[in-house]
Amino acid sequence: MLKDKSSSAIVAVRDIDRAREFYANVLGLDVSRESMDGVIEFRTGNTLLVVYESEEAGTNRANAVVWSCGDEIDAIVAKLEAAGVKFEHYPEMEDLRIKGNIHVSGNMKLVWLKDPDGNILHLNNI
């Protein structure tokens, strides 16, 4: 039914201007479209990330958006570190060791960070 339909990630934020600054200038996403009612669509690979204002922003305690970064993950994390991004560390996760801001298990690399509203963003090399 939906297997051939496009989908987008959607993230609620409390302050759309602060979100625009973070997603465009810190994460480096291009604005694809912006509506008059404060919804911003960012281009990310072959998909869209839709950001909108909501009182419920940041209440999700799970991953909101996931990016597959492949072999570029170390360079991307270094750029985010240089931009002052604070990373999440989960030492309680079994079979993962933390090297800097990257959780590692064998060849798998996992990274978590939050946007200004507390939405959890996840990067991996898968």
C-alpha positions in Angstrom: 0.0 0.0 0.0 2.7 2.6 1.0 5.8 0.9 -0.2 6.1 3.1 -3.3 5.1 6.4 -1.6 7.6 9.0 -0.5 7.9 9.9 3.1 9.5 12.6 5.2 10.7 13.0 8.8 8.8 15.6 10.8 10.1 17.3 13.9 8.3 19.6 16.3 10.1 22.7 17.7 9.1 25.5 20.0 10.9 28.3 18.2 11.0 28.1 14.4 13.7 30.8 14.0 16.0 29.0 16.4 15.3 25.7 14.6 16.1 27.3 11.2 19.4 28.5 12.6 20.3 25.0 14.0 19.2 22.9 11.1 20.5 25.2 8.4 23.7 26.6 9.9 24.8 24.0 12.4 23.7 20.8 10.5 24.2 22.4 7.1 20.7 21.5 5.6 19.3 23.6 2.7 15.8 25.1 3.1 13.7 23.5 0.3 10.5 25.4 1.1 9.1 27.6 3.8 5.4 28.3 4.3 3.8 31.3 5.7 2.5 29.4 8.7 6.0 28.7 9.9 6.7 25.2 8.5 10.1 24.7 7.0 11.2 21.8 4.8 14.9 21.0 4.7 16.5 18.9 1.9 18.5 16.1 3.4 19.7 13.6 0.8 16.8 12.3 -1.2 14.3 13.1 1.5 12.8 16.1 3.4 12.9 17.0 7.0 9.8 19.0 8.0 10.1 21.3 11.0 7.1 22.9 12.5 6.2 24.8 15.8 4.4 22.9 18.5 3.9 23.1 22.2 4.8 19.4 22.3 8.3 20.0 21.0 11.0 17.9 22.6 8.7 15.5 24.4 9.8 12.5 22.4 12.4 10.4 24.2 13.4 8.3 21.2 15.2 9.1 17.9 13.4 11.7 15.9 15.6 11.7 12.8 18.3 9.3 11.7 21.1 10.0 9.1 23.2 7.3 7.5 26.6 8.9 7.1 28.7 6.0 5.8 32.5 6.6 5.9 32.0 10.3 6.4 30.7 9.9 10.0 34.1 10.8 11.7 34.4 14.0 9.6 30.8 15.0 10.2 31.2 14.5 13.9 34.4 16.6 13.9 32.5 19.5 12.1 29.7 19.3 14.6 32.1 19.3 17.5 33.8 22.4 16.0 30.3 24.0 15.7 29.9 23.5 19.5 27.3 20.7 19.3 26.8 18.8 22.5 26.6 15.0 22.1 24.6 12.4 24.0 26.5 9.6 25.6 24.9 6.3 26.6 27.4 4.3 28.6 24.7 1.9 29.7 24.3 0.5 26.2 25.9 -3.0 26.2 28.4 -4.0 23.6 29.2 -0.3 22.8 32.3 1.6 23.8 32.6 5.4 23.6 35.5 6.9 21.6 35.2 10.6 21.9 31.6 11.3 20.9 31.1 8.2 18.9 29.7 4.9 20.2 31.5 2.0 18.6 30.7 -1.7 18.3 33.0 -3.5 15.8 32.7 -1.6 12.5 29.4 0.1 13.6 29.6 3.8 14.7 26.6 5.5 16.3 26.2 9.1 17.4 23.4 11.0 19.2 22.8 14.7 19.6 19.8 16.9 20.4 18.5 19.9 18.6 17.7 23.1 20.7 14.3 21.6 21.7 15.6 18.3 22.9 14.7 16.2 19.8 17.1 13.3 19.6 19.0 13.1 16.3 21.0 10.0 15.4 23.9 9.5 13.0 25.4 6.2 12.0 27.8 4.8 9.5 25.4 2.1 8.3 
